[in-house]
Amino acid sequence: MKSIMHFTKMSLPEKDRIEIVGILNKTLASASDLYAQLKQAHWNIKGESFISLHLLFDKVAEEVEDRVDIIAERIMALGGTALGTIQATVNNTELRVYPTDIFSAKDHIEHLTHNMAILGELARKNIDLTDELNDMVTNEIYVDFAKMLDKNLWFIEAYSQK
C-alpha cells in the first residue's frame, strides 16, 4: 500500500521522509493489530486469573493505543498519509494472526507475548533505521515504543513464569 505524500517545509529530504513514512505505516499497522489483539484477549479471557489479566490487557491496550496515535501523527507531520484502516492493518501487519477460539490465560499470554516480542524487535530495528536517516524525532518515538513494549511484555510474561 502506497502512502500519498503532501508538501511540507520540513528539512528532512523528501526521499528520506518517504522511506520513514513507509516504516511508520508498517508500525502503525502492527501496533493497531496488537491493540485489537489485546482487546480480544481482554474480552475473552477466562479462568482464575480473569480479573487481573482482564485489567492488565486493557491497561496495555490503552498504552498501545496512545502510541498508535503518536505514530499516525508523525506520519502526517512528515507529509505522509497514515494508513490506519482495518484493511491497511490486515495487509501491512508484521504480527502473527491471533486466534479467536482461545480463552485460557496460558493461550492468551503465549500469543500476546509472541506478538509483543515481534513488535519490540521491529521497533528496535526502526530505532537503527531512523538513526541512519537522521530523524531523531521518529527515533525517539521508536525508543519510547520499545520501552513501553518491553515493560508490558515483562508484565504479561510474569503470569506464566515461576
C-alpha atoms as one frame of an Amber mdcrd trajectory, in Angstrom:
protein
   0.000   0.000   0.000   1.498   3.292  -1.068   1.183   6.389   1.089   0.321
   9.676  -0.618   2.803  12.391   0.290   1.865  16.018   0.939   4.009  19.125
   0.772   5.825  20.178   3.916   8.661  22.601   4.617  10.243  20.065   6.989
  14.003  19.990   6.474  14.323  16.201   6.092  14.905  15.265   2.433  11.762
  14.046   0.662  13.293  10.670  -0.246  14.069  10.071   3.436  10.608  11.198
   4.501   9.035   8.766   2.016  11.117   5.923   3.442  10.325   6.879   7.037
   6.596   7.138   6.285   6.713   3.585   4.867   8.453   2.350   8.007   5.962
   4.158  10.239   2.947   2.840   8.317   4.195  -0.734   8.802   4.493   0.019
  12.515   1.077   1.686  12.543  -0.489  -1.479  11.117   1.317  -3.770  13.543
   0.556  -1.581  16.570  -3.107  -1.321  15.560  -3.173  -5.105  15.211  -1.636
  -5.544  18.670  -4.221  -3.157  20.128  -7.046  -5.255  18.633  -5.417  -8.466
  19.877  -5.142  -7.094  23.409  -8.825  -6.152  23.339  -9.677  -9.638  22.018
  -7.826 -11.155  24.978  -9.359  -8.608  27.396 -12.887  -9.538  26.329 -12.398
 -13.307  26.118 -10.073 -14.285  28.975 -11.472 -16.994  31.281 -10.202 -18.715
  34.409  -8.823 -17.948  37.838  -6.603 -15.084  36.621  -9.561 -13.458  34.864
  -9.842 -10.152  36.696  -6.128  -9.376  36.943  -5.433 -10.258  33.294  -8.647
  -8.592  32.119  -7.463  -5.353  33.725  -3.835  -5.751  32.613  -4.763  -6.419
  28.970  -6.972  -3.314  28.982  -4.229  -1.162  30.525  -1.662  -2.353  27.984
  -4.172  -1.820  25.143  -4.585   1.812  26.251  -0.810   2.329  26.192  -0.568
   0.787  22.715  -3.497   2.915  21.506  -1.673   6.054  22.703   1.371   5.050
  20.630  -0.811   4.315  17.578  -1.967   7.930  17.645   1.584   9.245  18.075
   2.797   7.131  15.139  -0.064   8.290  12.883   0.535  11.929  13.788   4.252
  11.583  13.000   3.368  10.181   9.574   1.252  13.261   8.936   3.963  15.630
  10.216   6.378  14.080   7.708   3.939  14.866   4.898   2.679  11.308   4.581
  -0.708   9.680   4.806  -1.462   7.496   7.809  -2.834   4.175   6.556  -4.995
   3.299   9.535  -7.950   1.402   8.103  -8.700  -2.169   9.111  -7.819  -3.238
   5.555  -4.449  -1.471   5.730  -3.787  -3.066   9.103  -4.554  -6.560   7.803
  -2.374  -6.044   4.722   0.609  -4.470   6.499   0.892  -6.033   9.956   4.016
  -7.959  10.883   2.227  -9.855  13.664   1.050 -13.437  13.757  -2.699 -13.921
  13.280  -4.471 -14.000  16.647  -6.787 -16.980  17.164 -10.358 -16.170  18.123
 -11.056 -19.568  19.694  -8.795 -19.307  22.753  -9.896 -18.466  26.296  -7.280
 -19.687  28.779  -4.767 -17.338  30.341  -1.931 -19.569  29.123  -3.038 -19.342
  25.479  -3.663 -15.590  25.536  -0.330 -14.965  27.242   1.512 -17.123  24.691
   0.024 -15.355  21.674   0.236 -11.831  23.067   3.827 -12.149  24.267   4.902
 -13.668  20.958   3.426 -10.732  19.037   4.679  -8.144  21.512   8.183  -9.558
  21.054   7.816  -9.296  17.253   6.736  -5.666  17.563   9.549  -4.918  20.028
  12.066  -6.336  17.555  10.547  -4.220  14.778  10.784  -1.111  16.984  14.462
  -1.759  17.754  15.221  -2.289  14.057  13.495   1.016  13.314  15.496   2.793
  16.010  18.569   1.973  13.929  16.939   2.871  10.603  15.667   6.253  11.774
  19.079   6.985  13.284  20.703   6.286   9.901  18.172   8.619   8.253  18.936
  11.388  10.796  15.341  11.584  12.004  15.809  11.845  15.741  12.162  12.744
  16.336  10.924   9.461  14.843  13.857   7.724  16.519  12.651   8.966  19.902
   9.140   7.685  19.138  10.600   4.235  18.486  12.724   4.332  21.655   9.619
   5.180  23.693   7.607   2.495  21.899  10.251  -0.192  22.536  10.474   0.832
  26.194   6.684   0.528  26.601   6.581  -2.830  24.793   9.464  -4.269  26.839
   7.849  -3.202  30.121   4.468  -4.670  29.223   5.982  -7.838  27.776   7.606
  -8.329  31.186   4.286  -7.702  32.983   2.390 -10.228  30.847   5.173 -12.835
  30.780   5.353 -12.731  34.578   1.983 -14.533  34.711   3.470 -17.645  33.118
   6.847 -17.652  34.876   7.686 -19.416  38.107
